[in-house]
Amino acid sequence: MAVVVPIEARNVTPETSPQRVGVLLVNLGTPDTADADGLRVYLKEFLSDPRVIEDQGLIWKLVLNGIILRVRPAKKAKDYLKIWNNERNESPLKTITRAQSDKLAAAIADHDHVVVDWAMRYGNPSIQSGFEALMAKGCDRILVVPLYPQYSAATTATVFDKVAEVLFAMRAQPTVRFTPPYYVEPTYIDALANSIEEQLATLSFKPDLIVASFHGMPQKYVDKGDPYQAQCVATVEALRKRLNLDDKGLILTFQSRFGYDPWLQPYTDKTMERLGAEGVKRIAVITPGFSADCLETLEEIAQENAEIFRHAGGEQFSFIPCLNDSDGGMDVIRQLVLRELQGWI
């Protein structure tokens, strides 16, 4: 576990008396640099989290430090370079999350005592630095916004864990709230549906079906009680209803599996192979579990899985971007934040 320096030991001087409300947007994380060194630091923090890899025993530590952190960083760095924001020298996830923070601040600017900032669960800017910045601006109440539509212990809960770790080192703590998952919020479903309809309207072809691909997780995590899979299913069912599609017109898959244990199925890559082999020629893919485009959407889906589909016999593939900082996406975040700030503003 990282060492957290007590807040009173950092010489943080509030700009004002504690009368302001902070909002901290939190996404998963990103390496600082698109090279092996940057990926090694990021992957070590990520894969050392017992919420992500539950068995952190000796065997896993040997595999992580002796194999994964020696081999995987250079390979993943090549993938990051395919999507890297070279102008800012950062990942798209960092660029987009910053934009979401800036646009949210502008959208609720009439509440002049609310301060908006952003952080990453793994990598930088850290949750600890986000709390420091907000408290330095006089925030004695902070709303934490995990940018995961569907709850899982490996994403949402680990944000709670990190916030608790940061608070543990503080003698004078802010009051903290968390926004809930928003997997069937009407504004979220409408925003997804609108983004699909807008994207399809720009295509020169009509997809035979739409694939909704969510990040996967080991099946055993769900068997132990994680509600993630059920919430993904609920999102897709609500989206089908909104788009007037059946379970053949909009299908659900899970991507990004890692290791040898069974993960949630059906797998996205295997589905791409199957669809192409069965004669499906045109598809569109949306990733409703991601609030911002990142490696898993821009490289894994838009490039890798597109190639898998075409290699299997498919012809036309369209990736539908995440909601990102679009008007619809920002409306989801704005309404969620304003609702959860009731009583504070």
HELIX and SHEET records of a PDB file:
HELIX    1   1 ILE A    7  ALA A    9  5                                   3    
HELIX    2   2 ALA A   36  LEU A   47  1                                  12    
HELIX    3   3 LEU A   58  VAL A   63  1                                   6    
HELIX    4   4 LEU A   64  ILE A   68  3                                   5    
HELIX    5   5 LEU A   69  ILE A   83  1                                  15    
HELIX    6   6 PRO A   92  ALA A  107  1                                  16    
HELIX    7   7 ILE A  127  ALA A  136  1                                  10    
HELIX    8   8 THR A  156  PHE A  168  1                                  13    
HELIX    9   9 PRO A  186  THR A  202  1                                  17    
HELIX   10  10 GLN A  219  ASP A  223  1                                   5    
HELIX   11  11 TYR A  228  LEU A  243  1                                  16    
HELIX   12  12 THR A  268  ALA A  277  1                                  10    
HELIX   13  13 LEU A  295  ASN A  305  3                                  11    
HELIX   14  14 ALA A  306  HIS A  311  1                                   6    
HELIX   15  15 ASP A  327  GLU A  340  1                                  14    
SHEET    1   A 4 VAL A 114  GLY A 123  0                                        
SHEET    2   A 4 ARG A  20  THR A  30  1                                        
SHEET    3   A 4 CYS A 139  PRO A 146  1                                        
SHEET    4   A 4 THR A 175  PHE A 178  1                                        
SHEET    1   B 4 LEU A 250  GLN A 255  0                                        
SHEET    2   B 4 LEU A 209  HIS A 215  1                                        
SHEET    3   B 4 ARG A 282  ILE A 286  1                                        
SHEET    4   B 4 GLN A 316  ILE A 320  1                                        
END                                                                             
